[in-house]
């Protein structure tokens, strides 16, 4: 009888522990639902990543977690990218000074030193997720530039708006002659690029260049398209 009582107690203890684990797992799933399906998340990204790992251990795979939550495995991996951050940046995430999953996802691509520099710019409001996304391929293109110089390039480029215009060029005119005329109106430094293919010209201007050509067309009393077409009349080029 004593043996049967011991077995009964073991069975009760085993099932009690199982119930506790299931209750904890249910709580984890509930938190994950609250944190992944709402815009305002109750928890920081580190806590969410821990819950994803707990759910993964309980359910057996990340795919199972994905199916349970109705969220793609790729999205769950983005949350887990916080695990690839250096300790200093993780502290910022824990304090929720950095709290956007896509920012964390892009920062993970850099070494610890670069991560800290980027994180500082993010907290200061000088870098967005899109800026950081651009940094990674830029670093590959300019491997000799340090991260601060690369960040400066990205930040400066945001201040330059490019306006694109397409127009036909008469085949009697040379591309170089047309470009020279355009430079005389908007300024050489305000032309981002100029190219011609099959008589179709593509002109890219800075915001300053765009304002200048708009002002020139206004003074001539013509629309911008009419003004450009007038520029391209051969008789207006003289001996150029």
C-alpha positions as CSV (number, residue, x, y, z in Angstrom):
1,X,0.0,0.0,0.0
2,X,2.9,2.3,0.8
3,X,4.3,1.7,-2.7
4,X,0.9,2.5,-4.3
5,X,0.7,5.8,-2.4
6,X,4.2,6.8,-3.5
7,X,3.3,6.1,-7.1
8,X,0.2,8.2,-6.8
9,X,2.2,11.1,-5.3
10,X,4.7,10.8,-8.1
11,X,1.9,10.9,-10.7
12,X,0.3,13.9,-9.1
13,X,3.6,15.8,-8.9
14,X,4.4,14.9,-12.6
15,X,1.1,16.1,-13.8
16,X,1.2,19.2,-11.6
17,X,4.6,20.1,-13.2
18,X,3.1,19.5,-16.6
19,X,0.2,21.7,-15.9
20,X,2.5,24.5,-14.7
21,X,4.6,24.2,-17.9
22,X,1.4,24.3,-20.0
23,X,0.2,27.4,-18.1
24,X,3.5,29.1,-18.6
25,X,3.5,28.2,-22.3
26,X,0.0,29.6,-22.7
27,X,1.2,32.8,-21.0
28,X,4.1,33.0,-23.3
29,X,1.9,32.5,-26.4
30,X,-0.5,35.1,-25.1
31,X,2.3,37.6,-24.6
32,X,3.6,36.9,-28.1
33,X,0.2,37.5,-29.6
34,X,0.0,40.8,-27.7
35,X,3.4,41.8,-28.8
36,X,3.3,40.8,-32.5
37,X,-0.2,41.7,-33.5
38,X,-0.5,45.1,-31.8
39,X,1.1,48.4,-32.8
40,X,1.8,49.3,-29.2
41,X,3.8,46.4,-27.8
42,X,3.7,45.8,-24.0
43,X,7.3,44.4,-24.0
44,X,10.6,45.3,-25.5
45,X,12.2,43.4,-28.3
46,X,14.6,41.4,-26.1
47,X,11.7,40.1,-24.0
48,X,9.8,39.2,-27.2
49,X,12.8,37.3,-28.5
50,X,13.1,35.4,-25.3
51,X,9.4,34.4,-25.5
52,X,9.9,33.3,-29.1
53,X,12.7,31.0,-28.0
54,X,10.5,29.7,-25.1
55,X,7.7,29.0,-27.5
56,X,10.1,27.3,-29.9
57,X,11.4,25.0,-27.2
58,X,7.9,24.1,-26.2
59,X,6.4,23.6,-29.7
60,X,9.5,22.1,-31.2
61,X,10.3,24.5,-34.0
62,X,10.1,28.1,-35.2
63,X,7.7,27.0,-37.9
64,X,5.3,25.6,-35.2
65,X,5.5,29.0,-33.4
66,X,4.8,30.7,-36.8
67,X,1.7,28.5,-37.3
68,X,0.4,29.1,-33.8
69,X,0.7,32.8,-34.0
70,X,-0.2,33.2,-37.6
71,X,3.0,35.1,-38.3
72,X,5.7,34.3,-40.9
73,X,8.9,32.6,-39.8
74,X,10.8,35.4,-41.5
75,X,9.1,38.0,-39.2
76,X,9.9,35.9,-36.2
77,X,13.6,35.8,-37.3
78,X,13.5,39.6,-37.5
79,X,12.5,39.7,-33.9
80,X,15.3,37.2,-33.0
81,X,17.9,39.4,-34.7
82,X,18.1,41.3,-31.4
83,X,20.2,38.3,-30.3
84,X,22.9,39.4,-32.8
85,X,23.4,42.9,-31.2
86,X,26.3,43.8,-29.1
87,X,25.7,44.3,-25.3
88,X,25.8,48.1,-25.5
89,X,23.1,48.2,-28.2
90,X,21.0,45.5,-26.4
91,X,20.9,47.8,-23.4
92,X,19.3,50.5,-25.6
93,X,16.8,48.0,-26.9
94,X,16.0,46.9,-23.3
95,X,15.4,50.5,-22.3
96,X,13.2,50.9,-25.5
97,X,15.4,53.8,-26.7
98,X,15.5,51.6,-29.9
99,X,12.2,49.8,-30.3
100,X,11.6,49.2,-34.0
101,X,12.2,45.6,-35.2
102,X,13.3,46.7,-38.7
103,X,16.0,49.0,-37.2
104,X,17.3,46.1,-35.1
105,X,17.2,43.8,-38.1
106,X,19.4,46.1,-40.2
107,X,21.8,47.0,-37.4
108,X,22.7,43.3,-36.9
109,X,24.6,43.4,-40.2
110,X,27.4,45.5,-38.7
111,X,30.3,44.7,-36.4
112,X,29.9,45.7,-32.6
113,X,31.8,49.0,-33.0
114,X,29.7,50.1,-36.0
115,X,26.5,48.9,-34.3
116,X,27.2,51.3,-31.4
117,X,27.8,54.3,-33.7
118,X,24.7,53.6,-35.7
119,X,22.6,53.1,-32.6
120,X,23.8,56.5,-31.3
121,X,22.6,58.1,-34.5
122,X,19.2,56.3,-34.2
123,X,18.6,57.4,-30.7
124,X,19.5,61.0,-31.7
125,X,16.9,60.8,-34.4
126,X,19.4,61.2,-37.2
127,X,19.1,57.8,-38.8
128,X,16.0,55.9,-39.9
129,X,15.5,52.2,-40.7
130,X,15.7,53.0,-44.4
131,X,19.0,54.9,-43.9
132,X,20.5,51.9,-42.1
133,X,19.3,49.6,-44.9
134,X,21.3,51.7,-47.3
135,X,24.4,51.6,-45.2
136,X,25.2,47.9,-45.6
137,X,25.6,47.9,-49.4
138,X,27.3,51.2,-49.2
139,X,29.9,49.7,-46.8
140,X,30.6,47.0,-49.4
141,X,31.1,49.6,-52.1
142,X,33.4,51.7,-50.0
143,X,35.2,49.3,-47.6
144,X,37.9,51.8,-46.7
145,X,35.5,54.4,-45.3
146,X,34.7,54.2,-41.6
147,X,31.2,53.9,-40.5
148,X,30.9,57.6,-39.5
149,X,31.9,58.7,-42.9
150,X,29.4,56.3,-44.5
151,X,26.7,57.7,-42.2
152,X,27.6,61.2,-43.2
153,X,27.1,60.3,-46.9
154,X,23.7,58.9,-46.2
155,X,22.6,61.8,-44.2
156,X,23.8,64.3,-46.8
157,X,22.1,62.4,-49.6
158,X,18.7,62.8,-47.8
159,X,19.0,66.6,-48.3
160,X,19.3,66.2,-52.1
161,X,16.0,65.8,-53.9
162,X,16.4,64.7,-57.5
163,X,13.9,65.8,-60.2
164,X,13.8,63.8,-63.5
165,X,12.7,65.1,-66.9
166,X,12.4,63.2,-70.2
167,X,12.3,64.9,-73.6
168,X,13.1,64.3,-77.2
169,X,16.3,65.7,-78.8
170,X,16.3,66.5,-82.6
171,X,18.9,64.2,-84.3
172,X,20.6,67.3,-85.7
173,X,21.8,68.3,-82.3
174,X,24.7,66.9,-80.4
175,X,24.2,65.7,-76.8
176,X,27.1,67.8,-75.7
177,X,25.6,70.9,-77.2
178,X,22.3,70.3,-75.4
179,X,24.0,69.6,-72.1
180,X,26.0,72.9,-72.4
181,X,22.9,74.8,-73.0
182,X,21.2,73.2,-70.0
183,X,24.2,74.0,-67.8
184,X,24.0,77.6,-68.8
185,X,20.5,77.8,-67.4
186,X,20.6,75.7,-64.2
187,X,24.4,75.6,-63.5
188,X,26.7,72.6,-64.0
189,X,26.7,71.6,-60.4
190,X,22.9,71.3,-60.4
191,X,22.8,68.6,-63.0
192,X,23.0,65.2,-61.3
193,X,23.1,63.3,-64.6
194,X,22.3,63.6,-68.3
195,X,22.0,60.9,-70.9
196,X,20.5,60.3,-74.3
197,X,19.2,57.0,-75.8
198,X,17.4,56.8,-79.1
199,X,16.9,60.6,-79.2
200,X,15.2,60.5,-75.7
201,X,17.1,62.6,-73.1
202,X,17.0,61.9,-69.4
203,X,17.8,64.9,-67.2
204,X,18.2,64.6,-63.5
205,X,18.3,67.9,-61.5
206,X,18.8,68.9,-57.9
207,X,16.0,70.9,-56.3
208,X,18.0,74.1,-56.9
209,X,18.4,73.2,-60.6
210,X,14.7,72.4,-60.9
211,X,13.8,75.8,-59.4
212,X,16.1,77.6,-61.8
213,X,14.7,76.0,-64.9
214,X,11.2,76.6,-63.6
215,X,12.0,80.2,-63.0
216,X,13.5,80.6,-66.5
217,X,10.4,79.1,-68.0
218,X,8.2,81.4,-65.9
219,X,10.1,84.5,-67.1
220,X,9.7,83.3,-70.7
221,X,6.0,83.0,-70.3
222,X,6.0,79.3,-71.3
223,X,5.2,76.1,-69.5
224,X,8.2,74.0,-68.6
225,X,7.7,71.6,-71.4
226,X,7.3,74.4,-73.9
227,X,10.4,76.1,-72.6
228,X,12.5,72.9,-73.0
229,X,11.2,72.4,-76.5
230,X,12.1,76.0,-77.4
231,X,15.6,75.4,-76.0
232,X,16.0,72.4,-78.4
233,X,15.1,74.3,-81.5
234,X,18.3,74.4,-83.6
235,X,17.9,78.1,-84.5
236,X,18.2,78.9,-80.8
237,X,21.7,77.4,-80.6
238,X,23.4,79.7,-83.0
239,X,27.0,78.6,-83.6
240,X,27.2,76.4,-80.5
